[in-house]
Amino acid sequence: MFSVSTQSETSRPFLTWQRILDWAQEHYRCRSFNKDERIPARAGLLYLVQRGAVRLVGEAQVSASAHGGSSRMPRINSEEAFLGFVGAGQPFEIVAQSPFTLQSFAHVDQTSVIWLYWHDLDNWPHFRREVLDAFRYQHQRKLLWLSTLGQRRTIDRLLGFLTLLIEEFGEPCDEGYYLPWALTHAQIGSAIGSTRVTVTRLMGKLRQKGLIRTYGDNLLCLPAEAVVRNQA
């Protein structure tokens, strides 16, 4: 149930993955990025995270009506929302549909990404099936995410969101499972439709109840007893 991305990477035949890496380097289709550096991805291509983690961010262009009923042109504001991570060994696509755009950023230093055209996968038919399976799995996780965001109480959305993230990307520790990457309260707030201040306050409540903990360098941790409840 946990560390799905890691399992996917390690279960893939090494020879196939190495052939893809060699092919990507030979065709200049592999590049490394520093933390928070934007990945210049575009629609129609397939991307594979070789190393590190990619942060997906959605941006919507929202019209703001002028004050006082003025006939002036409305202002256009951009609203960003954190949409999740893509871990090592996993694929992602960029979708562009006005007024929404999807952007990708390296979430940690030395994040390495490979890009391909879909027809390139004809060279590795077994790997094509694996990529499609990975996208189906991501789709299922997004349905769970949407279900979580439908919760009326913000604290329930927050706990559900953190649980889904750590279930998917968590790594084991003495206390349970922890998210190996830092995530700001502002990013969490954008994901669950709340504010940074509210997230900070509610995170304190969750810690007091023992539902979440801090691990290492201020990383989020789901206690072992919470993992047992979720798996029951």
N, C-alpha and C positions, 0 to 999 in steps of 0.2 A: 504493500500500500504506500510506503514511503520511498523516497529517493527514486522515483520512476525514471527520471532522465538519466541518472547514473546507471541504472539497470539496463536501460536501452542501449547505452553506449557500450557497456562491457559485454552485453550479450551479442552484439553485432560481430560477425566473423572479422577478425583482425585484417585478414588479407584483403577483403572487399573494401574496408574502410581505408586501408593504406593505399590501395589502388586509386580511390577517389581523391585522397590527399595528393598523391603524386600527379594525378591528372590535373587537379586544380592548380598546383604550383607550375606545372608545365604550360598551362594555358593562362597564367596570370589571373586566376579566379579566386585567389585567397589573399586576405589582408587582415592585419591586426590593428586593433583600435585601443586607445587609452580610455580610462574611466570617463564616462559622460560624453564621450565623443560621438557625434551623430554618424550613423552608418548610412551612407548614401544609397539606400535601397529604393527600388522602383517596382511598380506593378508589373506583373507578367513573368517575373523571375522567381526561382526557388532559391532559398537561402538555407544553409546548414551551419549551425554553430559548432565549430570544431573545439573551441576551448573558451572558458569563461562563461559569461551570461549576458544575454541581450534583454534590454528593457523596452517593452512596447508602450507607446504613448499615442492616444487618440487626440486629435485636435478638431474642434468644430468651430466654424465661422458663424457667430451669432450676431444678428442685427439688434442694435440697441436704439430704441425710439428716442428721438430728441425730446428734451424737456419742454413742457408748456405747449405741446401740440404744434411746434414749429414745423414749417414745411421744408426745413433744411434736410439734406440727405442724412439718413440714419447712419450712426456709427457702426462699424464692424469690429466686434471684439472676438478674440480667440480664447477658447476654453479648452484646457488640456486635462486629460484624465489618464491615470496610470492603468494599463490594461493587462499587465502581467509580465512574466518572465519567459524566456526561452533558454533552456539550459543546454549544456554541452551534449552533442549527439542528436539534437532535435532540430527539425525544420521550421521555417516560418515563411510567410508571404506578406507582402504589403498590398493593401487594398485601398484604392482611391475612388471615392464616390462623393461628389459634391453634395453638401458642404462639409463632408467629413474627410479627414486625411489621417493616415496612420504613419507614424515615424518610429524608427528604431535607434536605440542608443546602447553603446557598450556600458554595462553596469559595473564592470570591474576592469582593472588594467589588464592589458594583453588579452583582450577578448578577440578571438580569431574567427572569421566568418568566411565561408565558401559560398559562391553563387553559381547557379547553373540555369540553363534553359530546360524546360521540362523534357524536351526531346533528347537532352543529354543523358537522361536516365535510361534510354534505350540500351546504353552500354552495360547497364547493371539491372536487369529485370527483377531480380530478387530484392535488390535495394529499393526499386520503385515501389514494390508492394509494402516494404517496411515504411517508406515515407508516407504512403497513403494511410497505413495503419496509425502512424503517429498523428496525422491530421485528424483522423477519426477520434482518437483519444483526446486531442486538444478540444475538439468540438464538444465531447461529453463533459469535459471539465468546465467549459464555458457555460454549459447548461446549468451545472451546479452553481457556478458563480452567479448567474442570473437569478437562480432560486434564492441564494443568499442575499442578494441585493433587494429582493422583494420583501425582506423582513421589515416590519414596521419600526421596531426600535433600533436606534443607531448602534447600541451596544451589541445587539444580536448580529447586525450586519458586520460589525467590526470583528467579533469573535469568529464568525463563520468565514470571513475573508482570510483572516490569519491562519485559521485551521486548514483551509484549502491550500494556501500557499505552502505551508509547512508539510502537509501531506504529500504534495507533489515534489517539492524540492528539498525537503528536510534531510538532514544528516544526523546520525545517532550521536548522543552524548550521554554522560552519566545521569542526567536529569530527565532525558526524554529525547526529543528531536528538535533541532534548531535550524533556522533559516541561515544558510551560509553567507548571505549578502545583507548588507545594511539597507534599510528602507526608511525614509523620513516620514514623519507624521503628516507632512503636507501631501506626500505621494499617497499615503494610505487614505487620507481624507478625500483626495480626488477620486480614488477608486470606489469608495463607498458612498459618495455624495454627501460629504460632511466637510468640516473645517479642521485645520491643524489644531486649533485650540480645543475643540471638542474631542478630537482623537487623543490628544495628550491627557485630557481629564479622564476619559473612559479607559485608556490604557492603565492609568493608575488604579481604577476600580477593578479591572481584570487581574492586576497583580495582587491586589489585596485579597481577592477571592481565591488566589492560587491557580487561576485558569491559564495564565501565561507567566513566563519568567524571562529574565535576562541572562544571556549566556555570553561568556567571553567579552569581546569588545562591543558591548551593548547590542548584541544580536538577539533576535526574538527566539524564544524557546517555548515549545509546547510540552508540558510536564508528562512524564510517563503515564501517570494515572489518567490524564486526559486522552492519551493515545489509546489506552485500553477501552475507555468509554466509547470512542469513535469507532473502534473496530468491532465492538460488541453488536 
